[in-house]
Amino acid sequence: MSVLQRVVKPFTRKGKKVLMKREPQIIEGPKKAVFFQGRKCSEKLRRLLKDMYDIKKPDSLMLNKKNDITIFENVTPVENICKKHETPVFLMGSHSKKRPDNLVIGRMFNYSLLDMIELYVESFEGLREFAASKISLGTKPVLIFNGLQWEQTDKMRHLKSIFIDFFHRETVDAVRLQGIEHTISLNATSEGKILLRSYKVLLKKSGCRTPRVELEEIGPRVDFALRRTRLPTEDLIKEACRKPRELKVIKKKNISTDKLGTTHSTIHVGKQEINKLQTRKMKGLKKTPVEKKAERAAKKRSIKVNKEEIEPVKKQKRG
């Protein structure tokens, strides 16, 4: 619903801008993430939330207050937090005797929960424990998903999609080699664990035009294990992934694009008469007197043949 179609219309220009900003956009910007704690939160989870907040900066928001939330029993408080701060992605840390070191990552759609997955943090090493120099603020990471398990179950496919939305930044058409500074590797093992590793990309001299690439681990280093999940229905995920009409590519006749983005087209050309083409004029290409004489004789023969075909027709008309 647009601003002009609302039952309660805004009274000020600023209020109108705020409401228009909250409406669905044709091209969405980077998704902002909110980080908050549950009833209890261990020191390990607090450090993990702080490190993930630093990686996600400046598209992140940290809430230090503890919240009495049991997210799988009642998701309304989380929806209110995300709606208040305009954050479609959230990360919540909680700790209890039944589920220690618990991390919940999820997404919102239209101010209501789309999906969320609960992860157990088995081991964690923070940014401070790595002496390597860190990346600059707002660097877009390269995501690497290793392992066949990412495509085998619905849980893993949704977790992969959530990670992509969580670390996604601005959409770019091209990236220069020096702009690739940070990479995040997510390994899915056969035991059901997810290993998160973060590296800084170093470009070294190689003696040729292409530099030698080295990876230096900068943290955090986290080992996850799957717990509870809440996945969306097929209709809801279809509605969330629907593209607006303005972004739909209209298929053009005889034009196609391959996987690498190269455009190919088919051109239909009529029959070409090579003998009549105008070539470059030079002495070596001039016709000899013999060729000119043969050409004049051929024209005379064609004219004579045409006259012989036309004269019987004229006689028939006169008769």
C-alpha positions in Angstrom: 0.0 0.0 0.0 1.5 3.4 -1.0 1.6 6.4 1.3 -1.3 8.1 -0.6 -3.5 5.1 -0.1 -3.1 4.8 3.7 -6.1 5.3 6.0 -4.0 7.3 8.4 -1.9 9.8 6.3 1.3 11.4 7.6 1.0 15.0 8.9 4.6 16.1 8.2 7.0 15.8 5.3 9.4 13.9 7.5 6.8 11.4 8.5 5.9 10.9 4.8 9.6 10.2 4.1 9.9 7.7 6.9 6.8 5.8 5.7 8.0 5.8 2.1 11.4 4.5 3.2 9.7 1.6 5.0 7.7 0.6 1.9 9.1 -2.1 -0.5 11.8 -0.7 -2.8 12.5 -1.8 -6.4 16.2 -2.2 -5.6 16.9 -3.0 -2.0 20.1 -1.9 -0.4 22.3 -3.9 2.0 20.3 -5.6 4.8 20.9 -4.3 8.3 21.3 -6.9 11.1 20.4 -6.5 14.7 22.4 -8.3 17.5 20.8 -8.9 20.9 20.8 -11.3 23.9 18.2 -13.5 25.4 17.4 -14.1 29.1 21.0 -15.3 29.8 24.1 -15.1 27.6 27.5 -16.7 28.2 30.7 -14.8 27.8 31.6 -16.9 24.7 28.3 -15.8 23.0 28.8 -12.1 24.0 32.3 -12.1 22.4 30.9 -13.9 19.3 28.1 -11.4 18.9 30.6 -8.5 19.2 32.9 -10.0 16.6 30.0 -10.7 14.1 28.8 -7.1 14.8 32.3 -5.8 13.9 32.4 -7.8 10.6 28.9 -6.6 9.6 29.6 -2.9 10.3 28.3 -0.4 9.3 25.1 -2.3 8.5 24.6 -3.6 12.0 23.0 -2.6 15.4 24.0 -4.0 18.8 21.5 -4.1 21.7 23.2 -4.5 25.1 20.0 -5.0 27.1 19.0 -8.6 27.9 15.5 -9.6 26.6 13.1 -12.1 28.1 12.5 -14.0 24.9 11.8 -17.6 24.1 11.9 -17.3 20.4 10.6 -20.7 19.3 7.6 -20.3 21.6 6.8 -16.7 20.9 8.4 -14.8 18.0 6.4 -11.6 18.5 9.0 -9.7 20.6 11.7 -10.4 18.0 9.4 -9.1 15.2 8.8 -6.0 17.2 12.5 -5.4 17.7 13.2 -5.9 14.0 10.3 -3.6 13.0 11.3 -0.9 15.4 14.9 -0.8 14.1 14.2 -1.6 10.5 16.5 -4.7 10.5 15.3 -7.7 8.3 18.1 -10.0 9.7 18.8 -10.8 13.4 21.2 -12.8 15.5 20.3 -13.7 19.0 22.5 -15.3 21.6 21.1 -17.3 24.6 22.4 -19.7 27.2 20.5 -22.2 29.4 21.1 -25.5 31.1 19.1 -27.4 28.4 20.6 -25.5 25.4 24.0 -24.0 26.3 25.8 -21.6 24.0 22.8 -21.2 21.7 22.8 -18.9 18.6 19.7 -18.2 16.6 20.0 -16.6 13.1 16.9 -15.6 11.1 15.2 -13.3 8.6 12.1 -11.2 8.4 9.7 -10.6 5.5 7.1 -7.9 5.6 7.8 -7.3 9.4 7.0 -11.0 10.2 9.3 -14.0 10.6 10.4 -15.7 7.4 12.7 -18.4 8.8 15.2 -19.0 11.5 17.8 -21.7 12.5 19.2 -22.5 15.9 22.9 -23.3 16.1 25.1 -24.7 18.9 28.5 -22.9 19.3 30.9 -25.8 20.0 34.1 -23.8 19.9 35.0 -20.2 19.3 38.1 -18.1 18.8 37.6 -14.3 18.5 39.3 -11.6 16.6 41.5 -10.7 19.5 43.1 -14.1 19.5 44.6 -13.6 16.0 47.5 -11.2 15.7 47.0 -10.6 12.0 45.9 -7.1 10.8 42.2 -6.7 10.4 40.2 -5.7 7.3 38.9 -2.2 6.7 35.4 -1.1 7.7 32.6 -2.0 5.2 34.6 -4.4 3.1 32.5 -6.8 1.1 33.5 -10.4 1.8 33.8 -13.3 -0.7 31.7 -16.2 0.5 32.9 -19.8 -0.1 30.6 -22.7 0.7 32.5 -26.0 0.8 30.8 -29.4 1.0 28.0 -31.3 -0.7 25.9 -31.1 2.4 24.8 -27.5 1.6 22.5 -28.8 -1.1 21.3 -32.1 0.3 18.6 -31.0 2.8 16.1 -28.1 3.1 17.7 -27.1 6.5 21.2 -26.7 4.9 19.8 -24.9 1.8 18.0 -22.4 4.0 21.0 -21.9 6.3 23.1 -21.2 3.2 20.6 -18.6 2.0 20.5 -17.0 5.4 24.3 -16.7 5.5 24.3 -15.1 2.1 21.6 -12.5 3.2 23.5 -11.9 6.4 26.9 -11.1 4.8 25.5 -9.5 1.7 26.3 -5.8 1.0 25.8 -3.6 -2.1 25.3 -5.3 -5.4 28.2 -4.4 -7.8 28.7 -5.1 -11.5 32.4 -5.5 -11.4 35.2 -5.9 -8.8 38.9 -5.0 -9.2 41.4 -7.5 -8.0 42.7 -5.2 -5.3 39.2 -4.8 -4.0 39.0 -8.4 -2.8 40.4 -8.1 0.7 38.2 -10.5 2.8 36.9 -14.0 2.4 34.6 -16.1 4.6 34.8 -19.9 4.3 31.8 -22.0 5.4 32.6 -25.7 5.5 29.8 -28.3 5.9 31.2 -31.6 7.2 29.7 -35.1 7.0 29.2 -35.1 10.8 26.7 -32.2 10.5 29.0 -29.4 11.6 29.5 -26.0 10.0 33.0 -24.6 10.3 33.2 -20.8 9.8 36.7 -19.4 9.0 37.6 -15.8 8.1 40.7 -14.9 6.1 42.4 -11.7 4.8 43.4 -11.9 1.2 47.1 -10.9 0.6 48.4 -10.2 -2.9 52.1 -11.1 -3.2 54.6 -10.5 -6.0 54.7 -13.5 -8.4 57.1 -12.2 -11.2 54.2 -11.9 -13.7 51.1 -9.8 -14.2 48.8 -11.9 -12.0 49.8 -11.7 -8.3 50.2 -14.7 -6.0 47.3 -15.0 -3.5 47.8 -15.9 0.1 45.2 -16.3 2.8 45.9 -15.1 6.4 43.4 -16.1 9.1 42.1 -13.1 11.0 39.2 -14.7 12.9 36.6 -15.3 14.2 36.9 -19.1 14.0 33.6 -20.8 15.0 32.3 -24.4 14.9 28.5 -24.7 14.7 26.1 -27.7 15.0 22.5 -27.6 13.9 19.7 -27.6 16.4 16.0 -26.5 16.0 14.7 -24.9 12.8 11.6 -23.1 11.6 11.4 -23.1 7.9 8.8 -21.1 5.8 6.1 -22.6 3.7 6.4 -22.9 -0.1 3.9 -20.0 -0.7 5.7 -17.7 1.8 9.1 -18.3 0.3 7.7 -17.8 -3.2 6.2 -14.5 -2.2 9.4 -13.4 -0.5 11.5 -14.2 -3.6 9.1 -12.6 -6.1 10.7 -10.0 -8.3 9.0 -6.7 -9.2 7.9 -6.2 -12.8 10.4 -3.4 -13.3 13.3 -5.8 -12.8 12.0 -8.6 -14.9 14.0 -9.0 -18.1 11.9 -8.9 -21.3 13.0 -11.6 -23.6 14.1 -10.2 -27.0 13.9 -12.2 -30.2 17.2 -13.7 -31.5 19.1 -12.3 -28.4 20.5 -14.6 -25.6 22.9 -14.2 -22.7 25.1 -17.0 -21.5 26.2 -17.7 -17.9 29.2 -15.4 -18.1 27.0 -12.5 -19.1 28.1 -12.4 -22.8 25.3 -11.3 -25.1 24.8 -13.3 -28.3 22.5 -12.4 -31.2 21.4 -13.9 -34.5 21.4 -11.7 -37.6 19.5 -12.7 -40.8 21.3 -11.3 -43.9 19.9 -11.5 -47.4 21.7 -13.0 -50.4 24.8 -11.0 -51.2 25.9 -10.5 -54.8 29.7 -10.4 -54.6 30.2 -9.3 -58.2 28.4 -6.1 -57.6 30.2 -5.1 -54.5 32.2 -1.8 -54.7 35.8 -2.7 -53.9 38.8 -0.4 -53.4 39.8 1.4 -56.7 43.3 0.7 -57.7 45.3 0.1 -60.9 45.8 -3.6 -60.2 42.0 -4.2 -59.9 41.1 -2.4 -63.1 39.4 -4.4 -65.9 41.5 -5.3 -68.9 40.2 -4.3 -72.4 39.4 -7.9 -73.1 37.2 -8.1 -70.0 35.5 -4.8 -70.9 34.7 -6.1 -74.4 33.3 -9.3 -73.1 31.1 -7.4 -70.6 29.7 -5.1 -73.4 29.0 -8.1 -75.6 27.1 -9.8 -72.7 25.0 -6.7 -72.1 24.1 -6.6 -75.9 23.1 -10.2 -75.8 20.8 -9.7 -72.8 19.2 -6.6 -74.5 18.6 -8.6 -77.7 17.0 -11.4 -75.7 14.7 -9.0 -73.9 13.6 -7.5 -77.2 12.8 -10.9 -78.7 10.6 -11.7 -75.7 8.8 -8.3 -75.8 8.0 -8.2 -79.6 5.6 -11.3 -79.7 3.7 -9.8 -76.8 3.2 -6.5 -78.7 2.0 -8.3 -81.8 -0.6 -10.2 -79.8 -1.9 -6.9 -78.4 -2.2 -5.3 -81.8 -4.1 -8.3 -83.2 
